[in-house]
């Protein structure tokens, strides 16, 4: 880091790369199952629960990150950003809840 402030355009380009990498990593993290169909962000495997992330995708992502809830939250946050870009007419609050609320640890442990 040079100590210079990053220009807005450079920051947005870096963010777009980060989001693209997060989406590209999904097949490896989900074992090519329960992947989202874009741009609708529906599950490509589930019939009963068409929205993504579906329950099996949440389980697999949770297993992939283990106890690293911060890493998991950052990862699904990047995916949320991609979904917001793909679904500009969708309710942002609803998408945020759908993508991130399940990442909270409800086990009561640290």
C-alpha positions as CSV (number, residue, x, y, z in Angstrom):
1,X,0.0,0.0,0.0
2,X,1.4,3.4,-1.0
3,X,-0.5,5.5,1.5
4,X,-2.3,7.3,-1.3
5,X,-6.1,7.2,-1.3
6,X,-7.6,4.8,-3.8
7,X,-9.6,6.4,-6.5
8,X,-13.2,5.6,-6.6
9,X,-13.0,4.0,-10.1
10,X,-10.2,1.8,-8.9
11,X,-12.0,0.8,-5.8
12,X,-15.1,-0.2,-7.8
13,X,-13.1,-2.2,-10.3
14,X,-11.4,-4.1,-7.4
15,X,-14.9,-4.7,-5.9
16,X,-16.2,-6.0,-9.2
17,X,-13.3,-8.5,-9.4
18,X,-13.9,-9.6,-5.8
19,X,-17.6,-10.2,-6.6
20,X,-16.8,-12.1,-9.8
21,X,-14.4,-14.3,-7.9
22,X,-17.0,-15.1,-5.3
23,X,-19.5,-16.1,-7.9
24,X,-16.9,-18.1,-9.8
25,X,-16.0,-20.0,-6.6
26,X,-19.6,-21.3,-6.0
27,X,-19.2,-24.6,-8.0
28,X,-16.2,-25.6,-5.9
29,X,-17.9,-24.7,-2.6
30,X,-21.2,-26.4,-3.5
31,X,-19.9,-29.4,-5.3
32,X,-21.7,-28.4,-8.5
33,X,-25.1,-28.8,-6.8
34,X,-27.6,-26.2,-5.6
35,X,-25.9,-23.5,-7.7
36,X,-27.9,-20.3,-8.4
37,X,-29.4,-19.7,-11.8
38,X,-28.6,-16.2,-12.7
39,X,-29.8,-13.6,-13.2
40,X,-32.9,-14.9,-11.3
41,X,-31.0,-16.2,-8.3
42,X,-33.1,-19.4,-8.0
43,X,-31.7,-22.8,-7.2
44,X,-30.8,-24.9,-10.2
45,X,-31.4,-28.1,-8.2
46,X,-34.3,-27.6,-5.8
47,X,-37.9,-27.9,-7.0
48,X,-39.6,-27.2,-3.6
49,X,-37.5,-24.2,-2.6
50,X,-36.6,-22.2,-5.7
51,X,-35.0,-19.2,-4.1
52,X,-31.2,-19.2,-3.6
53,X,-29.5,-19.7,-1.3
54,X,-31.7,-22.7,-0.7
55,X,-31.4,-24.8,2.5
56,X,-28.9,-27.3,1.1
57,X,-26.7,-24.5,-0.3
58,X,-26.7,-22.8,3.1
59,X,-25.7,-26.1,4.8
60,X,-22.9,-26.6,2.3
61,X,-21.6,-23.1,2.6
62,X,-21.8,-23.3,6.3
63,X,-19.7,-26.5,6.3
64,X,-17.2,-25.0,3.9
65,X,-16.6,-22.1,6.3
66,X,-16.9,-24.0,9.5
67,X,-16.6,-21.7,12.5
68,X,-15.4,-18.8,10.3
69,X,-18.7,-16.9,10.4
70,X,-17.0,-13.6,9.5
71,X,-15.6,-15.2,6.3
72,X,-18.9,-16.7,5.5
73,X,-20.7,-13.4,6.0
74,X,-18.2,-11.6,3.8
75,X,-18.5,-14.3,1.1
76,X,-22.4,-14.2,1.0
77,X,-22.2,-10.4,1.1
78,X,-20.2,-10.5,-2.1
79,X,-22.9,-12.8,-3.6
80,X,-25.6,-10.5,-2.3
81,X,-23.9,-7.6,-4.2
82,X,-24.0,-9.7,-7.4
83,X,-27.7,-10.5,-6.8
84,X,-28.5,-6.9,-6.2
85,X,-26.9,-6.1,-9.5
86,X,-28.8,-8.9,-11.3
87,X,-32.1,-8.0,-9.7
88,X,-32.4,-4.2,-9.6
89,X,-36.1,-4.2,-9.1
90,X,-36.0,-6.6,-6.1
91,X,-36.5,-5.4,-2.6
92,X,-32.9,-4.8,-1.3
93,X,-33.9,-5.5,2.3
94,X,-35.5,-8.7,1.4
95,X,-32.5,-9.9,-0.5
96,X,-30.2,-8.9,2.3
97,X,-32.2,-10.9,4.7
98,X,-32.4,-13.9,2.3
99,X,-28.6,-13.9,1.7
100,X,-27.2,-13.0,5.1
101,X,-29.6,-13.6,8.0
102,X,-28.9,-17.4,8.1
103,X,-25.2,-16.8,8.6
104,X,-25.7,-15.7,12.2
105,X,-24.6,-18.3,14.7
106,X,-27.5,-19.3,16.8
107,X,-25.6,-21.9,18.8
108,X,-24.8,-19.7,21.7
109,X,-21.0,-20.5,21.5
110,X,-18.1,-18.3,20.5
